[in-house]
Amino acid sequence: MQTKQVPVLWACFLLWNLFVSSSQTANPGIKARITQHALDYGVQVGMKIMEEMAKEIVIPDLKGSESLEFLKIDYVKYNFSNIKINAFSMPNTSLAFVPGVGIRALSNHGTANISANWEVRAPFFQDSGAADLFLSGIYFTGIIVLARNNVGHPVLELQDCYVQVSHARVSFSGGLSVLYNSFAEPMEKPILRNLNEMLCPMVINEVEALNVNISALEVLTKIDNYTVLDCSLISPPEITENHLDLNLKGAFYPVESLVDPPFLPAPLELPQSGDSMLYIGISEYFFKSASFAHYVSGALGITLSTKEISNYFNQNTQGIGSLLSKIAEIYVLSQPFMLQIMAMGPPVINLHPNNFSLEFPASVIMLTERQNSTIEPIVSMDFIASTSVGLAILGQKLICSLSLNRFRLTLPENRHRDVKVVRFENILSSILHFGVLPLANTKLQQGFPLPNPYNISFVNSDIKVLEGFLLISTDLAHETVSKQQPNLHTWGGLNLLNRPWREQPTH
């Protein structure tokens, strides 16, 4: 009887695992959408870059043998070496999305000017010199398949590659070049045949080299001394006829512990695309994980002395003196005092249409130093500060700033809101407004890095606060810089970490 129940129990266990895994399907903290407008702009920029890169491509020697019947020569061995592309143009190039697969590249009517050294050997002679080769009617098509590897990097693969060079015109110089130029046309056919065989493998090698560079990029970005940001891909790119979506983790972690926060991101669906090249959706989860990571790292606390409070207020010394004298009057202080403000929990993030708010639950302790150098607490109270979050894009970063909306002390049940409490509440509100928030905004000016390729800046950007996420719509502009290659271990000027993959959360 018991043995018959075992398969049933295993079946129930497997069904339960399937249910749990499907119910916990990972949602992104950041979703980036690339539109057809971006592909069209990419063609413009990419062709200019490729025209320059083509001049640096190392082309293997072109060797072979051919019979020259019109000269009654059974075979001639030839070798074209030191092949260099001097000019390259693909004027009719387009990129288009292939739903569920990748991006199709199509180009025709391309031309190239190539220089090389040549050497020929026949049974009764040999000779060498230089040659110029003009290629026309270059046709290329292929599909760039996009996937994800096991650490969250995008992976590119070129499929269905086809390259056809229709015409080649060769001009020899040196040696008996006058003679060779008279029968150059028969030599062009083997040159075309060899070129058409070797071009696709060359393009595939370039794509594989690009994958090596991409795999060198770290997926964890150090934001400050307390946190890192994970922008790895959590799923393969989603490709439709009109756009490509990248689902990124978009989560902050404490530097010392890569454990997921105790909450999950909600589904993030971007609205229908407009005329911008790139759309970036940043969910509440992104900001909540930043809030949680900074809280558990102990970053959300500050101690201000009397002098520091004065320094961060407006330059109205009479007002400062009046304020500090009121605090001394309330608590009959003759010694300098300090305010210690500590978070009681992660700041609460809320994103609603046209409203980005942050509530900061904290405690404030007033301390004073006695003559024997001991620190003595005078009063301790909890409070909630409600702030609005302003947003801007600077460079490739999202910049936030805080402004105080409401401030209210939370008192024990046996404590009444007397005049002293109200006065202290007003004073603390001023300290937060003129002292603490400027400090916080200074740190926030470092910004949050936005996903963007190297040397690409955002232009014509717009930010909207929607239900549960921010929507950034922007165009792109390529910045022309020197030929110095990007450092693959930095991203957007930020330090990157090489850390083991994150641990799983313990919910």
ROTIMI-93230 format. One record per residue (C-alpha): residue in one letter; residue number from 1; x, y, z. Coordinates in steps of 0.02 Angstrom, whole numbers. Each point is the difference from the previous one (the first is absolute). Example, Ala and Ser with C-alpha at 12.3 -4.5 7.8 and 13.67 -1.06 7.14 Angstrom:
% residues 2
{atom "a", 1, {615, -225, 390}}
{atom "s", 2, {69, 172, -33}}
***
This chain:
% residues 507
{atom "m", 1, {0, 0, 0}}
{atom "q", 2, {139, 120, 47}}
{atom "t", 3, {101, -37, -156}}
{atom "k", 4, {-149, 47, -109}}
{atom "q", 5, {-11, 170, 84}}
{atom "v", 6, {181, 47, -39}}
{atom "p", 7, {-26, 45, -186}}
{atom "v", 8, {-153, 101, 48}}
{atom "l", 9, {99, 97, 131}}
{atom "w", 10, {140, 34, -124}}
{atom "a", 11, {-125, 61, -129}}
{atom "c", 12, {-77, 119, 127}}
{atom "f", 13, {173, 62, 47}}
{atom "l", 14, {47, 35, -181}}
{atom "l", 15, {-165, 89, -33}}
{atom "w", 16, {27, 108, 154}}
{atom "n", 17, {176, 47, -59}}
{atom "l", 18, {-69, 47, -171}}
{atom "f", 19, {-133, 108, 82}}
{atom "v", 20, {125, 88, 113}}
{atom "s", 21, {125, 32, -141}}
{atom "s", 22, {-135, 67, -115}}
{atom "s", 23, {-73, 111, 135}}
{atom "q", 24, {172, 76, 36}}
{atom "t", 25, {48, 40, -179}}
{atom "a", 26, {127, 138, 10}}
{atom "n", 27, {-58, 173, -51}}
{atom "p", 28, {127, 134, -47}}
{atom "g", 29, {45, 150, 105}}
{atom "i", 30, {47, 89, -162}}
{atom "k", 31, {-69, -27, -174}}
{atom "a", 32, {86, 81, -149}}
{atom "r", 33, {-88, 10, -168}}
{atom "i", 34, {96, 29, -162}}
{atom "t", 35, {-109, 60, -144}}
{atom "q", 36, {17, 2, -189}}
{atom "h", 37, {51, 184, 13}}
{atom "a", 38, {152, -56, 100}}
{atom "l", 39, {45, -130, -131}}
{atom "d", 40, {-12, 131, -138}}
{atom "y", 41, {114, 116, 98}}
{atom "g", 42, {114, -148, 35}}
{atom "v", 43, {21, -27, -187}}
{atom "q", 44, {58, 180, -23}}
{atom "v", 45, {124, -8, 143}}
{atom "g", 46, {50, -179, -29}}
{atom "m", 47, {46, 25, -182}}
{atom "k", 48, {117, 142, 45}}
{atom "i", 49, {81, -106, 135}}
{atom "m", 50, {14, -150, -115}}
{atom "e", 51, {81, 104, -137}}
{atom "e", 52, {137, 45, 123}}
{atom "m", 53, {12, -173, 78}}
{atom "a", 54, {15, -80, -172}}
{atom "k", 55, {167, 86, -25}}
{atom "e", 56, {68, -92, 152}}
{atom "i", 57, {-67, -174, -42}}
{atom "v", 58, {135, -130, -26}}
{atom "i", 59, {-41, -97, -158}}
{atom "p", 60, {86, -168, -25}}
{atom "d", 61, {105, -30, -155}}
{atom "l", 62, {-93, -48, -157}}
{atom "k", 63, {84, -150, -79}}
{atom "g", 64, {-42, -117, -143}}
{atom "s", 65, {45, -64, -169}}
{atom "e", 66, {-82, 25, -168}}
{atom "s", 67, {28, -63, -178}}
{atom "l", 68, {20, 135, -132}}
{atom "e", 69, {-58, -87, -158}}
{atom "f", 70, {18, 153, -108}}
{atom "l", 71, {187, 2, 44}}
{atom "k", 72, {14, -190, -15}}
{atom "i", 73, {56, -8, 183}}
{atom "d", 74, {-68, -148, 96}}
{atom "y", 75, {6, 87, 168}}
{atom "v", 76, {57, 159, 84}}
{atom "k", 77, {18, 9, 188}}
{atom "y", 78, {-46, 168, 73}}
{atom "n", 79, {6, 78, 172}}
{atom "f", 80, {-74, 167, 54}}
{atom "s", 81, {73, 54, 167}}
{atom "n", 82, {-3, 153, 114}}
{atom "i", 83, {-180, 31, -54}}
{atom "k", 84, {-70, 164, 65}}
{atom "i", 85, {-167, 85, -22}}
{atom "n", 86, {29, 183, -44}}
{atom "a", 87, {-181, 50, -26}}
{atom "f", 88, {-164, -87, 37}}
{atom "s", 89, {-180, 52, -30}}
{atom "m", 90, {-168, -87, 22}}
{atom "p", 91, {-124, 138, -48}}
{atom "n", 92, {-158, -105, -2}}
{atom "t", 93, {-7, -83, 171}}
{atom "s", 94, {-149, -38, 110}}
{atom "l", 95, {-38, -86, 165}}
{atom "a", 96, {-168, -77, 42}}
{atom "f", 97, {-69, -104, 143}}
{atom "v", 98, {-36, -183, -28}}
{atom "p", 99, {-135, -46, 130}}
{atom "g", 100, {60, -128, 126}}
{atom "v", 101, {171, -15, -83}}
{atom "g", 102, {108, 155, -15}}
{atom "i", 103, {45, 139, -121}}
{atom "r", 104, {19, -21, -188}}
{atom "a", 105, {138, 98, -85}}
{atom "l", 106, {-11, 32, -187}}
{atom "s", 107, {121, 99, -107}}
{atom "n", 108, {31, 13, -186}}
{atom "h", 109, {92, 105, -129}}
{atom "g", 110, {153, 4, 112}}
{atom "t", 111, {174, 47, -63}}
{atom "a", 112, {177, -20, 66}}
{atom "n", 113, {174, 55, -54}}
{atom "i", 114, {135, -124, 51}}
{atom "s", 115, {188, 1, -17}}
{atom "a", 116, {113, -153, 10}}
{atom "n", 117, {167, -73, -46}}
{atom "w", 118, {-2, -138, -131}}
{atom "e", 119, {111, -142, -52}}
{atom "v", 120, {-21, -123, -145}}
{atom "r", 121, {92, -159, -40}}
{atom "a", 122, {-10, -104, -159}}
{atom "p", 123, {108, -143, -65}}
{atom "f", 124, {117, 117, -92}}
{atom "f", 125, {-9, 165, 95}}
{atom "q", 126, {-47, 92, 158}}
{atom "d", 127, {-33, 182, 38}}
{atom "s", 128, {-68, 116, 136}}
{atom "g", 129, {-62, 177, 25}}
{atom "a", 130, {-149, 99, 67}}
{atom "a", 131, {-182, 1, -50}}
{atom "d", 132, {-156, 102, 25}}
{atom "l", 133, {-168, -87, 6}}
{atom "f", 134, {-168, 86, -19}}
{atom "l", 135, {-151, -100, 56}}
{atom "s", 136, {-179, 49, -43}}
{atom "g", 137, {-172, -75, 13}}
{atom "i", 138, {32, -62, 177}}
{atom "y", 139, {-156, -82, 73}}
{atom "f", 140, {-18, -58, 180}}
{atom "t", 141, {-142, -72, 102}}
{atom "g", 142, {-7, -89, 165}}
{atom "i", 143, {-100, -15, 161}}
{atom "i", 144, {77, 53, 165}}
{atom "v", 145, {-77, -120, 126}}
{atom "l", 146, {-9, 70, 177}}
{atom "a", 147, {5, -109, 154}}
{atom "r", 148, {58, 0, 182}}
{atom "n", 149, {140, -97, 83}}
{atom "n", 150, {-4, -73, 175}}
{atom "v", 151, {69, 156, 85}}
{atom "g", 152, {-117, 124, -82}}
{atom "h", 153, {104, 65, -145}}
{atom "p", 154, {-79, 21, -172}}
{atom "v", 155, {68, -122, -128}}
{atom "l", 156, {5, 31, -188}}
{atom "e", 157, {3, -131, -137}}
{atom "l", 158, {2, 30, -187}}
{atom "q", 159, {-112, -120, -96}}
{atom "d", 160, {-47, -17, -183}}
{atom "c", 161, {152, 101, -52}}
{atom "y", 162, {16, 30, -186}}
{atom "v", 163, {127, 114, -84}}
{atom "q", 164, {17, 21, -188}}
{atom "v", 165, {124, 113, -89}}
{atom "s", 166, {-58, 20, -180}}
{atom "h", 167, {143, 92, -83}}
{atom "a", 168, {187, 16, 27}}
{atom "r", 169, {123, 105, -100}}
{atom "v", 170, {184, -27, 32}}
{atom "s", 171, {144, 111, -52}}
{atom "f", 172, {180, -63, 16}}
{atom "s", 173, {157, 104, 22}}
{atom "g", 174, {183, -50, 8}}
{atom "g", 175, {85, -144, -90}}
{atom "l", 176, {-79, -42, -165}}
{atom "s", 177, {-159, 91, 52}}
{atom "v", 178, {-32, 65, -177}}
{atom "l", 179, {-11, -179, -58}}
{atom "y", 180, {-106, -57, 147}}
{atom "n", 181, {-124, 144, -18}}
{atom "s", 182, {-34, -57, -177}}
{atom "f", 183, {-72, -163, 65}}
{atom "a", 184, {-60, 60, 171}}
{atom "e", 185, {-181, -41, -39}}
{atom "p", 186, {24, -190, 7}}
{atom "m", 187, {86, 21, 169}}
{atom "e", 188, {-151, 91, 72}}
{atom "k", 189, {-109, -156, -1}}
{atom "p", 190, {107, -101, 122}}
{atom "i", 191, {21, 154, 108}}
{atom "l", 192, {-189, 20, 11}}
{atom "r", 193, {-23, -185, 37}}
{atom "n", 194, {126, 3, 142}}
{atom "l", 195, {-69, 162, 73}}
{atom "n", 196, {-178, -64, 1}}
{atom "e", 197, {56, -157, 92}}
{atom "m", 198, {97, 91, 136}}
{atom "l", 199, {-109, 153, 38}}
{atom "c", 200, {-137, -85, 104}}
{atom "p", 201, {126, -88, 113}}
{atom "m", 202, {86, 168, 25}}
{atom "v", 203, {-164, 84, 51}}
{atom "i", 204, {-42, -144, 118}}
{atom "n", 205, {172, 17, 81}}
{atom "e", 206, {-32, 185, 29}}
{atom "v", 207, {-166, -41, 86}}
{atom "e", 208, {86, -129, 110}}
{atom "a", 209, {132, 129, 47}}
{atom "l", 210, {-140, 120, 48}}
{atom "n", 211, {-73, -135, 112}}
{atom "v", 212, {167, -17, 89}}
{atom "n", 213, {-1, 187, 35}}
{atom "i", 214, {-180, -5, 62}}
{atom "s", 215, {38, -146, 115}}
{atom "a", 216, {140, 103, 79}}
{atom "l", 217, {-126, 129, 62}}
{atom "e", 218, {-49, -24, 182}}
{atom "v", 219, {-185, -8, 41}}
{atom "l", 220, {24, 79, 173}}
{atom "t", 221, {32, 186, 12}}
{atom "k", 222, {62, 78, 161}}
{atom "i", 223, {-111, 150, 37}}
{atom "d", 224, {77, 58, 164}}
{atom "n", 225, {90, -72, 152}}
{atom "y", 226, {-158, -92, 54}}
{atom "t", 227, {-86, -71, -154}}
{atom "v", 228, {20, -80, -170}}
{atom "l", 229, {-124, -3, -144}}
{atom "d", 230, {-37, -159, -99}}
{atom "c", 231, {-47, 38, -181}}
{atom "s", 232, {15, -176, -69}}
{atom "l", 233, {-124, -70, -125}}
{atom "i", 234, {-126, -113, 87}}
{atom "s", 235, {-72, -73, -160}}
{atom "p", 236, {40, -6, -186}}
{atom "p", 237, {-45, 158, -97}}
{atom "e", 238, {-182, 12, -53}}
{atom "i", 239, {-14, 47, -183}}
{atom "t", 240, {-156, 53, -94}}
{atom "e", 241, {-23, 75, -172}}
{atom "n", 242, {18, 177, 69}}
{atom "h", 243, {117, -8, 149}}
{atom "l", 244, {122, -97, 108}}
{atom "d", 245, {-22, -10, 189}}
{atom "l", 246, {141, -34, 124}}
{atom "n", 247, {-54, -58, 172}}
{atom "l", 248, {132, 48, 127}}
{atom "k", 249, {12, -51, 183}}
{atom "g", 250, {7, 181, 58}}
{atom "a", 251, {32, -40, 184}}
{atom "f", 252, {113, 77, 132}}
{atom "y", 253, {96, -106, 125}}
{atom "p", 254, {107, 38, 151}}
{atom "v", 255, {182, -10, -50}}
{atom "e", 256, {33, -142, 120}}
{atom "s", 257, {-155, -106, -34}}
{atom "l", 258, {-74, -37, -171}}
{atom "v", 259, {-164, -66, 70}}
{atom "d", 260, {-163, 51, -86}}
{atom "p", 261, {-112, 116, 103}}
{atom "p", 262, {-151, -77, 88}}
{atom "f", 263, {-122, 59, -134}}
{atom "l", 264, {-25, -34, -185}}
{atom "p", 265, {-19, 119, -148}}
{atom "a", 266, {-173, 23, -73}}
{atom "p", 267, {-29, -31, -186}}
{atom "l", 268, {64, 144, -105}}
{atom "e", 269, {-87, 34, -165}}
{atom "l", 270, {52, 150, -103}}
{atom "p", 271, {-133, 99, -94}}
{atom "q", 272, {-5, 0, -188}}
{atom "s", 273, {156, 78, -75}}
{atom "g", 274, {-3, 175, -71}}
{atom "d", 275, {132, 87, -105}}
{atom "s", 276, {149, -17, 117}}
{atom "m", 277, {147, -116, -31}}
{atom "l", 278, {10, -72, 175}}
{atom "y", 279, {-122, -26, 144}}
{atom "i", 280, {55, -48, 175}}
{atom "g", 281, {-124, -55, 132}}
{atom "i", 282, {66, 7, 179}}
{atom "s", 283, {-114, -87, 124}}
{atom "e", 284, {-34, 35, 182}}
{atom "y", 285, {100, -157, 36}}
{atom "f", 286, {158, 88, -61}}
{atom "f", 287, {-21, 141, 125}}
{atom "k", 288, {-65, -111, 140}}
{atom "s", 289, {150, -114, -16}}
{atom "a", 290, {113, 155, 8}}
{atom "s", 291, {-92, 57, 156}}
{atom "f", 292, {12, -173, 80}}
{atom "a", 293, {184, -26, -44}}
{atom "h", 294, {51, 169, 71}}
{atom "y", 295, {-101, -31, 158}}
{atom "v", 296, {74, -172, 38}}
{atom "s", 297, {174, 68, -40}}
{atom "g", 298, {-18, 131, 136}}
{atom "a", 299, {13, 143, -122}}
{atom "l", 300, {-159, 90, 57}}
{atom "g", 301, {60, 89, 154}}
{atom "i", 302, {82, 165, 41}}
{atom "t", 303, {63, 94, 153}}
{atom "l", 304, {3, 190, -11}}
{atom "s", 305, {90, 114, 123}}
{atom "t", 306, {-54, 177, 38}}
{atom "k", 307, {134, 65, -118}}
{atom "e", 308, {-49, -117, -141}}
{atom "i", 309, {-183, 48, 17}}
{atom "s", 310, {49, 182, -16}}
{atom "n", 311, {109, -34, -153}}
{atom "y", 312, {-143, -81, -96}}
{atom "f", 313, {-127, 136, 34}}
{atom "n", 314, {-20, 160, -98}}
{atom "q", 315, {129, 134, 35}}
{atom "n", 316, {-118, 89, 119}}
{atom "t", 317, {101, -4, 161}}
{atom "q", 318, {-132, 93, 98}}
{atom "g", 319, {-128, -132, -45}}
{atom "i", 320, {122, -140, 44}}
{atom "g", 321, {35, 76, 168}}
{atom "s", 322, {-185, 20, 34}}
{atom "l", 323, {-33, -181, -49}}
{atom "l", 324, {139, -73, 106}}
{atom "s", 325, {-47, 109, 148}}
{atom "k", 326, {-178, -67, -12}}
{atom "i", 327, {65, -178, 12}}
{atom "a", 328, {108, 48, 149}}
{atom "e", 329, {-149, 90, 77}}
{atom "i", 330, {-111, -153, -17}}
{atom "y", 331, {125, -118, 82}}
{atom "v", 332, {95, 125, 110}}
{atom "l", 333, {166, -41, -85}}
{atom "s", 334, {163, 86, 36}}
{atom "q", 335, {108, -128, -92}}
{atom "p", 336, {15, -31, -188}}
{atom "f", 337, {-121, -131, -63}}
{atom "m", 338, {-13, -123, -143}}
{atom "l", 339, {-145, -73, -98}}
{atom "q", 340, {9, -183, -48}}
{atom "i", 341, {-124, -51, -136}}
{atom "m", 342, {-18, -185, -42}}
{atom "a", 343, {-117, -93, -117}}
{atom "m", 344, {-123, -115, 88}}
{atom "g", 345, {-30, -97, -161}}
{atom "p", 346, {28, 13, -187}}
{atom "p", 347, {-74, 159, -74}}
{atom "v", 348, {-169, -37, -80}}
{atom "i", 349, {-7, 31, -188}}
{atom "n", 350, {-162, 36, -93}}
{atom "l", 351, {-20, 34, -185}}
{atom "h", 352, {-170, 62, -58}}
{atom "p", 353, {-43, 99, -156}}
{atom "n", 354, {96, 165, 7}}
{atom "n", 355, {49, -33, 181}}
{atom "f", 356, {162, -76, 66}}
{atom "s", 357, {3, 3, 190}}
{atom "l", 358, {114, -66, 135}}
{atom "e", 359, {-44, -19, 184}}
{atom "f", 360, {143, -10, 122}}
{atom "p", 361, {-40, -81, 169}}
{atom "a", 362, {137, 46, 122}}
{atom "s", 363, {44, 42, 179}}
{atom "v", 364, {87, 156, 62}}
{atom "i", 365, {104, 6, 158}}
{atom "m", 366, {64, 162, 75}}
{atom "l", 367, {167, -25, 87}}
{atom "t", 368, {109, 115, 103}}
{atom "e", 369, {178, -17, 58}}
{atom "r", 370, {26, 26, 186}}
{atom "q", 371, {155, 76, 78}}
{atom "n", 372, {72, -173, 32}}
{atom "s", 373, {-11, -36, -189}}
{atom "t", 374, {-141, -124, 18}}
{atom "i", 375, {-140, 3, -128}}
{atom "e", 376, {-172, 11, 79}}
{atom "p", 377, {-165, -16, -94}}
{atom "i", 378, {-125, 137, 38}}
{atom "v", 379, {-151, -50, -101}}
{atom "s", 380, {-46, -133, -128}}
{atom "m", 381, {-147, 2, -118}}
{atom "d", 382, {-56, -89, -158}}
{atom "f", 383, {-58, 93, -154}}
{atom "i", 384, {-57, -24, -179}}
{atom "a", 385, {62, 117, -135}}
{atom "s", 386, {-96, -2, -165}}
{atom "t", 387, {95, 63, -151}}
{atom "s", 388, {-29, 25, -185}}
{atom "v", 389, {131, -62, -122}}
{atom "g", 390, {55, 109, -145}}
{atom "l", 391, {76, -86, -152}}
{atom "a", 392, {120, 49, -138}}
{atom "i", 393, {117, -84, -124}}
{atom "l", 394, {179, 61, 1}}
{atom "g", 395, {116, -87, -122}}
{atom "q", 396, {-42, -184, 16}}
{atom "k", 397, {-62, 10, 179}}
{atom "l", 398, {-167, 23, 84}}
{atom "i", 399, {17, 139, 129}}
{atom "c", 400, {-121, 11, 147}}
{atom "s", 401, {-28, 140, 124}}
{atom "l", 402, {-109, 6, 157}}
{atom "s", 403, {-113, 139, 64}}
{atom "l", 404, {-90, -8, 167}}
{atom "n", 405, {-191, -7, -6}}
{atom "r", 406, {-51, -46, 177}}
{atom "f", 407, {85, -35, 164}}
{atom "r", 408, {-84, -67, 156}}
{atom "l", 409, {64, -69, 164}}
{atom "t", 410, {-76, -163, 59}}
{atom "l", 411, {-21, 4, 188}}
{atom "p", 412, {-27, -139, 127}}
{atom "e", 413, {-182, -29, 44}}
{atom "n", 414, {23, 80, 173}}
{atom "r", 415, {78, 157, -72}}
{atom "h", 416, {-106, 152, -48}}
{atom "r", 417, {39, 124, -140}}
{atom "d", 418, {38, 148, 111}}
{atom "v", 419, {78, 165, -51}}
{atom "k", 420, {176, -66, 30}}
{atom "v", 421, {-28, -146, -119}}
{atom "v", 422, {-70, 113, -137}}
{atom "r", 423, {148, 119, 15}}
{atom "f", 424, {124, -144, -6}}
{atom "e", 425, {-93, -73, -151}}
{atom "n", 426, {15, 166, -93}}
{atom "i", 427, {185, 12, 41}}
{atom "l", 428, {35, -177, -59}}
{atom "s", 429, {-98, 32, -159}}
{atom "s", 430, {113, 148, -35}}
{atom "i", 431, {156, -104, 36}}
{atom "l", 432, {-60, -133, -121}}
{atom "h", 433, {-47, 127, -133}}
{atom "f", 434, {160, 104, 8}}
{atom "g", 435, {125, -124, 72}}
{atom "v", 436, {-35, -183, -33}}
{atom "l", 437, {-83, 9, -172}}
{atom "p", 438, {142, 103, -76}}
{atom "l", 439, {120, -135, 60}}
{atom "a", 440, {-110, -137, -74}}
{atom "n", 441, {-20, 95, -165}}
{atom "t", 442, {189, 21, -12}}
{atom "k", 443, {18, -189, 4}}
{atom "l", 444, {-145, -26, -119}}
{atom "q", 445, {88, 112, -127}}
{atom "q", 446, {113, -150, -35}}
{atom "g", 447, {-151, -71, -90}}
{atom "f", 448, {-55, -173, -53}}
{atom "p", 449, {81, -69, -158}}
{atom "l", 450, {-118, -33, -144}}
{atom "p", 451, {30, -142, -124}}
{atom "n", 452, {86, 69, -154}}
{atom "p", 453, {138, -52, -121}}
{atom "y", 454, {172, 76, 2}}
{atom "n", 455, {14, 177, -70}}
{atom "i", 456, {-189, 18, -16}}
{atom "s", 457, {-85, 146, 86}}
{atom "f", 458, {-184, 36, 29}}
{atom "v", 459, {-81, 149, -88}}
{atom "n", 460, {-179, 65, -7}}
{atom "s", 461, {-36, -97, 159}}
{atom "d", 462, {-165, -1, 93}}
{atom "i", 463, {-48, -77, 167}}
{atom "k", 464, {-176, -50, 52}}
{atom "v", 465, {-55, -73, 166}}
{atom "l", 466, {-131, -134, -32}}
{atom "e", 467, {-83, -127, 113}}
{atom "g", 468, {139, -104, 75}}
{atom "f", 469, {142, 56, -113}}
{atom "l", 470, {93, 142, -85}}
{atom "l", 471, {-2, 12, -188}}
{atom "i", 472, {150, 82, -84}}
{atom "s", 473, {-16, 34, -187}}
{atom "t", 474, {155, 63, -87}}
{atom "d", 475, {93, 13, -164}}
{atom "l", 476, {182, -47, -17}}
{atom "a", 477, {155, 91, -61}}
{atom "h", 478, {166, -80, -35}}
{atom "e", 479, {150, 95, 66}}
{atom "t", 480, {154, 0, -110}}
{atom "v", 481, {157, -24, 104}}
{atom "s", 482, {180, -48, -28}}
{atom "k", 483, {45, -175, -58}}
{atom "q", 484, {36, -53, 179}}
{atom "q", 485, {-100, -156, 34}}
{atom "p", 486, {-121, -5, 146}}
{atom "n", 487, {59, -79, 161}}
{atom "l", 488, {-105, -157, 6}}
{atom "h", 489, {5, -3, 190}}
{atom "t", 490, {-85, 169, 19}}
{atom "w", 491, {-174, 54, -51}}
{atom "g", 492, {-52, 179, -10}}
{atom "g", 493, {147, 57, 105}}
{atom "l", 494, {-54, -105, 149}}
{atom "n", 495, {103, -129, 91}}
{atom "l", 496, {-49, -180, -31}}
{atom "l", 497, {17, -149, 114}}
{atom "n", 498, {50, -178, -41}}
{atom "r", 499, {-105, -93, 127}}
{atom "p", 500, {-72, -176, 10}}
{atom "w", 501, {-179, -20, -57}}
{atom "r", 502, {-131, 54, 124}}
{atom "e", 503, {-73, -118, 129}}
{atom "q", 504, {-182, -48, -4}}
{atom "p", 505, {-119, 90, 118}}
{atom "t", 506, {-68, -88, 152}}
{atom "h", 507, {-183, 44, -2}}
***
